Structures are given as structure tokens and as C-alpha cells.
Amino acid sequence: MLRGPLRVKPAIVATVLAIVGVLALDGPAYAHNQIVSSTPSPNETLTALPGQFEIDTNNPLLDIGGTGRGFAFEIQDAAGRFYETGCVSIVDDSMFTAARLGPAGAYSITYQLVSADGHTVSGRIPFTWAPADAAVVSKGVATPPGCNGAKGPAKPDASGNGSDGSRDSTVPLADILWIGGIIIAVALAVIVTLLLVTRRRPDSPTSR
């Protein structure tokens, strides 16, 4: 038989609960940014050219140094010609580029952004351009232009590599802290379990 209720130091229990609570609260903060709206929206038919194309997310974007590195906003027609300027503006949780289109037809926006957690997020927004009147159109170019004549950004492929074969192998600091916190929490849980087991003492045998 086991003697009496088990006792664990309150400080240990409080520490474990505190770490678990912090991890539960901080976990969502390190999730990738999610797209909440865009101009144009997916599968929208534009009849007039907006002032700018825009993508809005749920968290501030990570634009280190204000250089726009890692951000891209490509606009293509069905023939594969590009209409963006190559310049992307980042303000808080949104990214913008000048709105330019060619003849009426099917288009798509391919975007890439850097989340608050340091990871890149990319996607595609298809839409249709059907101007209601004689709109001013651009001719487009065969390759993605760079901002102010600079070389365009390397386009990511399905494997996560750039078009030049490079791959970003940097592990964001947020992920390191998150993994470290999990390891600490697991270690403390093991210690508490060991304390529970070692504090169990058998009763002395009694004669009947």
C-alpha cells in the first residue's frame, strides 16, 4: 500500500504551469502571416484600374531595413507578360505596388512576403481585367522588371528554391526560442514525474 497523498513542491508546479501558459500564449504570435484581403480579390473581375494593387495580412510584415528584400508583387497576363514596376511598398501589415495592366483578359498576381516570424509566404491571386471603357493599357515585358531598373527578384519555385537555385537556410530566432521553450517544458514535466514516483514510499508490514 501507499502512504497518504502525494506531495509535490508548489514552486515546481507553479513553474511548469507558468511555462506551459507562456508557450500557449506565444505560439500563435509566431504563426505565418495570413492574407485577410487583397485588391484585386481572388477571381474578381476588374472593370476599372484601382489606384494600386494591395495585399493585407493579419500581422505586421517583417521588412528589415525598409529595403523590401524578400517581397515580390508580379502581375502577369495569360500570355505570360509582366506588368508590374518591380517596386513594392510595405506599410505595417500591408504591401502595395502600382496597378498596371494590358489588354482585357485573364491575369494573375504572384506575391511573396516575409512574415513576422521570419518565414516567406507566397501565393497566387487570379483575376479578370474587363475595362468598361477605353482604359490606358501597358505593353508589358517578357521578364519580371526590377525596381528602378534593378534586376528582378528570384522567383521561388514549388520546392522553395529561388530561380537561381539558392535556398534560404536561415532558422528564424522565433523558431529557436519556441523549440527551446518546448524542450524546457518537457524536461520540467519529466522532473515532476520523477519526483512523484520517488516520493512514493511503501508502508511498513504489519502483523495480523
N, C-alpha and C positions, 0 to 999 in steps of 0.2 A: 504494500500500500504506500501511497504518497502522503507526506505530511503537509497539511494545511494548504492554503492558497499560495500560488507562486508570486514572488515579489520581484519587480524589475525597477531599477533606479529611475525615478521620474525624469531626471535630466536626459537620460538616453532616449526615453520615449519621446520627450519633447523635441530633441534634436532630429530624430527620424521624421516625426510629423512635420517639422518646420521645413526640412529639405524636400520632402515629398510635395508639400504645399507650394514651395517656390518653383519646383520643376513643373508642376501642373499649371501654374500661372504663366511662367515664362515660355512654355512650349509653343503656344500659338503665336507669340511675338516673333518667333524665328521661322515661321512658315513662309513659303514663297508668296510674293505679291499676287493677288488675284485681279483680273480685269473686271471692273464694275460697269463700265460704259465706254463707248467709242463713237467717234464721228469720222466716217460713217459707221453705223452699226452693222453687224453681220447680216448679209443678204438684203440690205437696204437698197432701194432704187433712188439715186440722187437725180433730181431734176434741176438743181441749181448748185453751183460750186460753193461750198462753205468757205468761211474766212480762213480756216486752217483745218487740217486733219488732227485728231486728238485721241489719245488713249488715257483713260483714268483708271487708277488702281486703288486698292484699299489701304495702302501704306505708303509713306514717303519712299521715293526711289533713291537708290544709292549712286549718286553722281559725284564720284571722288574728284575733288579739284575743280569741279564745274566744267570738265572737258568733254563730257558726253561719251567717254570711252565705254564701249560695250553696248551702246544704244544704237539701234538702226530702225529706219522707217522707210521701207521700199514700197513703191507703187507701180504695179505692172498691169498692162492690158493683156488681152487674150493672145496677142502676137508675141508677147514676151518683151516689149519695150518698156523702159523705165521712165517715170515722170517726176520723181522726187528731186529735190535740190541736193539731197545728201546731208542737209543740216537738220539737227534735232535739238529742240529746246526742252529742258527738263525743269519743271517747277513743282516742288513738293511731291505730290503723288501722281502727277500727270506728265505726259510727254507730247510734244507738238511738232508738226512740220508744215511747211507751206502746201496748200492744196493746189495741185496742178494735174490736169487730165487732158487726154487727147480726144479722138473721135468717140462717139457713143458706142457703148458695148459693155462687155464683161471686164471687170477689173478685180484686183486683189491687193491687199496690203499685207506685207510680211514684216513683222516687227520683232525686235529683240530689246529687252530691257534688263536692268540689273536690280534685283530685289533688295529689300532692306537687309536680308540675311546674307547678301553677297553672291547669291546664285543668279545666273542669267535665265530669263524666261522668254520663250519665243512662241509665235503663233501666226495664224493667217486669218485675215478678215476678207471674205469675198463680198463684192457689191456690184451694182449695175449703174452705169452712167447713161442717163437718158435726159439730156438737156431739153427744157421746154421751149427754148428759143435759140437763136444763133449765139452760142456761147463761144468765148475766145478759147481756143484749144492749143495745146502744146504739141510739138512734134515727137517728143520722146527721144530717148537714146538707147543704144544697144546694150550698154553695160551700166551698172549702178554708178552714179556720179558721186564724187567726194565733195564734202562741204567746201565751198570757195576754191574749187579746183583741186582739192587734195584727193589722194587715192581713196576709193570707196572702201568700206569695212569688209572684212572677210565674212562671207555668208555662211552661217552654220548649216551643216547637213544633218541627216537623221541620226548619225552616230554621236553628235555633239562636237564634231571637229569643225574647224574653220575650213574655208575653201583652199587654204594653203597647207592643210594637213596638220595645223597646230591644234593643241588642245590645252585648255586651262586646267592645270592640275592643282591649283591653289585651294587649300581647305579653309573656308571662312572661319574666323575666330569664333563666331557664334556657335558653329557646329562643334568646335573643340570644347568650348565651355559646356555645351549641352551634353556631349558624350561624357565629359569628366564628371558632371553632376550625377549622371545616371550611375556611373561606376561607384561614386562615393555613397549614393543611396543604397545600392546593392550591398556594398561592403558593410554598411551600418546595419542593414537588415540581417546579414549573416551573424554579426556580432551579437545582436539582440537575441537571435535564435539560439546561439551557443550559450548565452547567459541563462536563458530559460531552461535549457537542457541540463546545464551543470548545477543549477540551484535545486534540482530535484533530489531529495535525499530519502532513502528507504527508511521505514520505521524499524525500530528495534523489535526483534522477535519476542513474543510474549508466550508464556506457558498457559495452557488451558487447564 
